[in-house]
Amino acid sequence: MDLLTKADYLKVADQLTAINPRWQKQVKKWGQAMRLVDYWVDEGFRAEEMDFKRAHQIALNNEEKYFDRVQEIEFSLPKREITNAVRQLNNKLECEVSIYNHYTVTRL
């Protein structure tokens, strides 16, 4: 199975759009931070499965770092921008998972 790179995780964040253009930069930063949390959660899981304690600890530290960043950004954004960004991110990720699952099944 092909593993996703950090750049693959971040592609989705670049597609997020704010309701008000004034918040576009912050929404994009929020999306990037959210996707980096996801990336480090997955990296931590892989490291734990392979019993790489140091790599697992690095992943946990980075996960916390980016989660803190998500919270800081959310504090500065209006609620409707956060709600909109969450909805967009979920929709894009569901679409990606469907495409990835279809691709994986057809390759088998």
Secondary structure, DSSP 8 states (H G I E B T S, - for coil): -----HHHHHHHHTT---SSGGGHHHHHHHHHHHHHHHHHHHHHHHHHHTT-HHHHHHHHHHHHHHHHHHHHHHHHS-HHHHHHHHHHHHHHHHHHHHHHHHHHHHH-
